[in-house]
Amino acid sequence: MIKTHTATAKWLPCFFIRCFLALASLSILISCAESDPEHAANTVSLVDAKATVQTRALYQNLHRLSPEHVLFGHQDALAYGVLWEGDEDRSDARDVTGSHPALYGWEIGNLELGAPENLDKVNFERMRRWIQAAYQRGGVTTISWHMNSPATGGNAWDTRPTVAEIIPGGSKHEQLKAYLDAFIVFNEQLALTDEQGEKHYIPLIFRPWHEHNGDWFWWGKGHASEADYIALWRFTVEYLRDDNKVHNLIYAFSPDRSRTDINHFKRDYLYGYPGDDYVDIIGLDNYWDLGHPANEAPAEQQKQDFARSLQAIVEIANEKGKIAALTEGGQDKLPNPKFWTDTVLPAIKANATTRQLAYMMVWRNANREREGRDHFYVPYEGHEGAADFLHFSRHALVLFENELPDMYVAPL
């Protein structure tokens, strides 16, 4: 399928531009339906029946694009890169490919403490502006939260068992609500107001309590019972959606691949699953199959397992009427200069099922000078893998921001 290039989205564009973009989106969706009518015939709906028009449109567009396209995402893309920090309208992805990512990942850990910066020293006020600007350009935003413990005051890696104390009935439950309130305020601050004074809430893919099947977070396996974890997830959704009328969230569930037996994937994946009425995206955090140093399997076996993991989450998503995504992953420092075309692309292209992955997001590019180390997941200018990443970005399957149809207009 030929890629469709559209002009960058503007805030409240005129009617005719919206019509043009809607027709462009329609042409893509018709092509997707022709290539995979079974997928196109399936319908997906959000767990929030009162979701905003733009939020529903985003979810439907992610689903309908997925047989032919996968959106590429990068954590902290606009905040800094390996060799720069604080430049306006810059990303390492754009330096190499000419476009920002289609999807932006942001972390809000420490927001609940009233801190001005998150865990990675990203200023929340600047983050707010970056999220708004990305939305105005037509990009997509996903948010994760390494929440400090409402019970102990320790960080996300303080693994003292405390979940039972913060769920309904627990002694620290009000503190959890106060932390969630901080996000509600932040979400309000993200909203844009049009010339008529009407608020427009930016759709967000919200990914709380991630990698719960691992033992490194206080909400993780071994520190919280499965029942208590489910109660935590369900309360989070109900408190935001029902009690506080937050209707611009798409809820992403994302266990970690390293704690999932590839031969019993569905069984292990569904540990702690809060139920179809509480999840919109069947996600997976997968560093394990992408060259993780603790994975001793041969490289070819890891590639095969990566493709199998993508197929498995798509199959689960299809069974449940959801969409599937690689919610976090990548290869740290990219020692394989052909990583994108040798490992990532073949797995997504493996078969008609794996191609239904809606989006993928790799982790951040730490600023070398500030952090005093190399820690990056996207090539930067001058890196030996830059040419391969550029080739990957130009593949018809992969969408960057400058190639997106209007994700916030409902498909016709």
C-alpha positions in Angstrom: 0.0 0.0 0.0 1.3 3.5 -0.9 1.9 5.7 2.0 -0.4 8.7 2.3 1.3 11.9 3.2 -0.9 14.7 4.7 -0.2 18.2 5.8 0.5 18.5 9.5 -2.7 19.0 11.5 -3.6 22.5 12.7 -5.7 23.5 15.7 -9.3 23.6 14.6 -8.6 23.7 10.8 -11.2 24.9 8.4 -14.0 22.6 7.3 -12.6 22.0 3.9 -9.2 20.8 5.2 -11.0 18.5 7.6 -13.0 17.1 4.8 -9.9 16.6 2.7 -8.2 14.7 5.6 -11.3 12.7 6.2 -11.3 11.6 2.6 -7.6 10.8 2.8 -8.3 8.7 5.9 -11.2 7.0 4.1 -9.0 6.0 1.2 -6.6 4.3 3.6 -9.4 2.5 5.5 -11.0 1.2 2.3 -7.6 -0.2 1.2 -7.2 -1.8 4.6 -10.6 -3.4 4.4 -9.9 -4.8 1.0 -6.6 -6.3 2.1 -8.1 -7.8 5.3 -11.9 -7.8 5.2 -12.1 -10.0 8.3 -10.2 -7.5 10.4 -12.1 -4.6 9.0 -15.4 -6.3 9.8 -14.5 -6.5 13.4 -15.6 -3.6 15.6 -13.8 -2.3 18.7 -15.3 -0.1 21.3 -13.8 1.7 24.3 -14.5 0.7 27.9 -15.6 4.3 28.4 -19.0 4.6 26.8 -18.9 8.3 27.3 -15.5 8.8 25.7 -15.0 12.0 23.8 -15.6 12.1 20.0 -11.8 12.5 19.4 -10.9 9.7 21.8 -13.3 7.3 20.0 -12.0 8.4 16.7 -8.4 7.8 17.7 -9.2 4.3 18.9 -11.1 3.4 15.8 -8.4 4.8 13.5 -5.7 2.8 15.3 -7.7 -0.3 14.8 -8.6 0.3 11.1 -5.1 1.3 10.1 -3.5 -1.7 11.8 -3.7 -4.3 9.0 -1.5 -2.0 6.8 0.3 0.3 9.2 2.0 0.5 12.5 2.6 3.8 14.2 6.1 4.3 15.5 6.6 5.9 18.9 9.5 7.1 21.1 9.6 8.0 24.8 10.6 11.6 25.7 11.3 12.3 22.0 10.9 16.1 22.2 12.6 16.7 25.5 16.1 15.7 24.7 18.3 13.5 22.6 21.7 11.9 22.9 23.6 15.0 21.9 21.2 17.8 22.6 18.7 19.1 25.2 16.0 21.7 25.2 16.0 22.5 21.5 12.5 23.5 20.2 10.7 21.2 17.9 13.5 18.7 17.7 13.8 14.9 18.1 16.5 12.4 17.3 14.0 10.6 15.2 13.4 13.8 13.2 17.1 14.5 12.8 17.6 11.1 11.2 14.3 10.6 9.3 12.9 14.1 8.7 9.8 13.5 10.8 8.9 13.3 14.5 7.5 9.9 15.7 3.8 9.3 15.2 3.4 8.5 18.9 5.0 10.2 21.9 5.6 8.5 25.3 5.7 10.6 28.5 6.2 9.6 32.1 4.4 11.4 34.9 6.1 9.8 38.0 6.6 12.5 40.7 3.6 14.4 39.5 1.7 13.1 42.5 4.3 14.7 44.8 3.8 18.2 43.3 7.3 18.1 41.9 8.1 20.4 38.9 9.9 17.5 37.1 9.3 13.8 36.4 11.7 11.0 37.2 13.9 11.8 34.2 14.1 15.5 34.9 11.4 16.5 32.3 9.7 19.6 33.4 5.9 19.0 33.6 5.0 22.5 32.2 7.2 21.9 29.2 5.7 18.4 28.9 2.2 19.9 28.8 3.2 22.2 26.0 4.8 19.3 24.0 1.7 17.2 24.4 -0.5 20.0 23.2 1.8 20.8 20.2 1.9 17.1 19.2 -1.9 16.9 19.3 -2.1 20.1 17.1 0.2 18.5 14.6 -1.8 15.3 14.6 0.4 13.1 16.7 -0.6 10.6 19.4 0.4 10.6 23.1 0.8 7.8 25.6 1.4 8.2 29.3 3.0 5.9 31.8 3.2 6.4 35.6 5.9 5.1 37.9 3.9 6.2 40.8 5.5 6.7 44.2 3.9 4.4 46.8 0.9 6.1 48.5 1.6 3.9 51.5 5.3 4.2 52.1 6.3 7.3 50.3 9.0 5.3 48.6 9.5 5.3 44.8 8.0 2.8 42.4 10.9 0.3 43.1 10.2 0.3 46.9 8.8 -3.2 46.9 7.3 -3.4 50.4 3.9 -5.0 50.0 1.4 -2.2 50.2 -1.3 -2.6 47.5 -3.8 -4.0 50.0 -3.4 -0.7 52.0 -4.3 1.6 49.1 -7.3 -0.2 47.4 -10.8 0.4 48.6 -11.0 -0.5 52.3 -7.3 0.0 52.9 -5.9 2.4 55.4 -4.0 4.5 52.7 -6.8 4.5 50.2 -7.4 8.3 50.4 -3.7 8.9 49.6 -4.1 6.9 46.4 -7.1 9.1 45.5 -5.1 12.2 46.2 -2.3 10.9 43.8 -4.9 10.2 41.1 -6.3 13.7 41.7 -2.9 15.1 40.7 -3.3 13.4 37.3 -6.8 14.7 36.9 -5.6 18.3 37.4 -2.8 17.7 34.9 -5.2 16.3 32.4 -7.4 19.5 32.8 -4.3 21.6 32.2 -3.7 19.8 28.9 -7.1 20.7 27.5 -7.2 23.3 24.7 -9.9 25.9 24.5 -11.3 27.0 21.1 -12.5 30.4 20.0 -16.0 29.6 21.3 -14.6 28.9 24.7 -15.2 25.2 24.5 -12.7 22.8 26.1 -11.2 20.1 24.0 -9.5 17.3 25.9 -6.5 15.6 24.3 -7.0 11.8 23.9 -4.3 10.0 25.9 -3.3 6.3 25.8 -3.0 5.8 29.6 -0.8 2.9 30.7 -0.8 2.6 34.5 0.5 -0.2 36.7 2.6 -1.7 33.9 4.9 -4.8 34.0 2.9 -6.0 37.0 4.0 -9.6 36.3 7.5 -8.7 37.2 8.8 -8.2 40.8 10.5 -4.8 40.4 7.6 -2.4 41.3 5.5 -2.2 44.5 2.4 -3.3 42.5 4.3 -6.3 41.0 3.9 -10.0 41.4 5.0 -11.2 44.7 4.4 -7.9 46.4 0.7 -7.8 45.6 -1.8 -10.6 45.2 -3.4 -11.0 41.8 -6.8 -10.1 43.3 -5.4 -6.9 44.9 -3.7 -5.9 41.7 -7.0 -6.3 39.8 -8.8 -4.3 42.4 -6.2 -1.5 42.0 -6.6 -1.4 38.3 -10.4 -1.5 38.4 -10.5 1.2 41.0 -8.2 3.4 38.9 -10.4 3.2 35.9 -13.6 3.7 37.9 -12.3 6.6 39.9 -11.1 8.5 36.7 -13.9 7.5 34.3 -16.9 7.2 36.6 -16.3 9.3 39.7 -14.4 12.2 38.0 -15.8 12.1 34.5 -12.4 11.8 32.7 -13.4 10.7 29.3 -10.3 11.2 27.1 -8.4 8.1 28.2 -7.7 4.8 26.4 -6.5 2.2 28.9 -3.5 0.1 28.0 -2.6 -3.2 29.8 1.1 -4.1 29.5 2.7 -7.1 31.2 6.4 -7.7 30.7 7.6 -10.3 28.2 10.5 -11.6 30.3 8.0 -13.1 32.8 5.9 -14.7 30.1 6.6 -18.2 28.8 6.4 -18.0 25.0 5.0 -21.5 24.9 2.2 -20.7 27.4 1.9 -17.1 26.4 -1.9 -16.5 26.8 -1.9 -18.2 30.2 0.9 -16.1 31.6 -0.2 -12.9 29.8 -3.6 -12.9 31.5 -2.2 -13.0 35.0 -3.7 -10.0 36.7 -5.9 -9.1 33.7 -8.6 -6.8 35.1 -11.3 -7.8 32.6 -12.5 -6.7 29.2 -14.6 -3.9 30.7 -11.4 -2.2 32.0 -8.9 -2.6 29.2 -8.8 -1.0 25.7 -5.3 -2.0 24.5 -3.6 -5.4 24.8 -0.1 -4.2 25.2 3.3 -5.8 25.8 6.6 -4.4 27.1 9.2 -6.4 25.3 12.9 -5.8 25.7 13.6 -9.5 26.3 13.4 -10.7 22.7 15.2 -7.6 21.4 18.7 -8.3 22.7 18.3 -8.1 26.4 21.6 -9.0 28.0 20.0 -11.5 30.4 18.4 -13.5 27.5 20.8 -16.2 26.6 18.8 -17.6 23.6 20.5 -17.4 20.2 19.8 -14.3 18.2 17.7 -16.1 15.6 15.6 -17.7 18.4 15.0 -14.3 19.9 13.8 -13.0 16.6 11.4 -15.9 16.2 10.1 -15.4 19.8 9.6 -11.7 19.2 7.4 -12.4 16.2 5.5 -15.1 18.3 4.9 -12.6 21.1 3.4 -10.0 18.6 1.2 -12.7 17.1 0.1 -13.7 20.6 -1.0 -10.3 21.7 -2.8 -9.6 18.4 -4.7 -12.9 18.8 -5.7 -12.1 22.3 -6.8 -8.6 21.2 -8.9 -10.0 18.4 -10.6 -12.4 20.7 -11.5 -9.6 23.1 -12.4 -7.0 20.5 -9.4 -4.8 21.4 -6.3 -3.5 19.6 -2.7 -4.7 20.2 0.5 -2.7 20.7 4.1 -3.1 21.6 3.7 -0.6 24.4 7.4 -0.4 25.4 10.6 -2.1 24.2 13.7 -1.8 22.1 17.4 -2.5 22.1 19.6 -0.4 24.4 22.5 1.3 22.6 21.6 -0.5 19.4 24.7 -2.7 19.0 23.1 -4.2 15.9 23.3 -1.5 13.2 20.6 -3.3 11.2 18.3 -3.7 14.2 15.3 -2.1 12.5 15.3 -4.0 9.2 16.8 -7.2 10.5 14.8 -7.6 13.7 11.8 -5.3 14.1 10.4 -5.1 10.6 10.5 -8.8 9.9 8.6 -9.6 13.1 5.8 -7.1 12.3 5.7 -8.3 8.7 5.8 -12.0 9.7 2.2 -12.8 8.8 -1.3 -11.3 8.5 -1.7 -11.5 12.3 1.5 -9.8 13.3 0.8 -7.0 10.8 -2.3 -6.0 12.9 -0.1 -4.4 15.6 -1.4 -0.9 16.0 1.7 0.8 17.3 5.1 0.3 18.8 7.1 2.5 21.2 10.7 2.3 22.1 12.3 3.8 25.2 14.1 7.1 25.5 17.3 8.5 24.3 19.1 9.7 27.4 21.1 12.9 27.1 24.8 11.8 27.2 26.2 15.0 28.8 23.5 15.2 31.5 23.4 11.6 32.5 27.0 10.7 31.9 26.2 7.5 30.0 25.0 6.0 26.7 21.4 4.9 27.0 19.3 5.2 23.8 16.9 3.3 21.7 16.7 5.4 18.5 19.7 6.2 16.3 20.9 9.8 16.4 22.8 11.7 13.7 26.1 10.1 13.2 25.2 6.8 14.7 26.1 3.7 12.6 22.5 2.5 12.7 21.0 5.8 11.3 20.8 4.6 7.7 19.0 1.5 8.7 16.5 3.5 10.8 15.9 5.8 7.9 15.2 2.8 5.7 12.8 1.4 8.3 11.0 4.7 8.5 10.4 4.8 4.8 8.8 1.3 4.7 5.1 1.4 3.7 4.2 -0.4 6.9 5.6 2.2 9.2 4.0 5.6 10.0 5.8 8.6 11.4 4.0 11.8 12.3 4.2 13.5 8.9 2.4 10.5 7.3 -0.6 10.2 9.6 -4.1 10.7 8.4 -6.3 12.8 10.8 -6.4 10.4 13.8 -9.0 12.5 15.5 -11.7 12.4 12.8 -13.9 9.3 13.0 -13.5 7.0 10.0 -16.4 7.2 7.6 
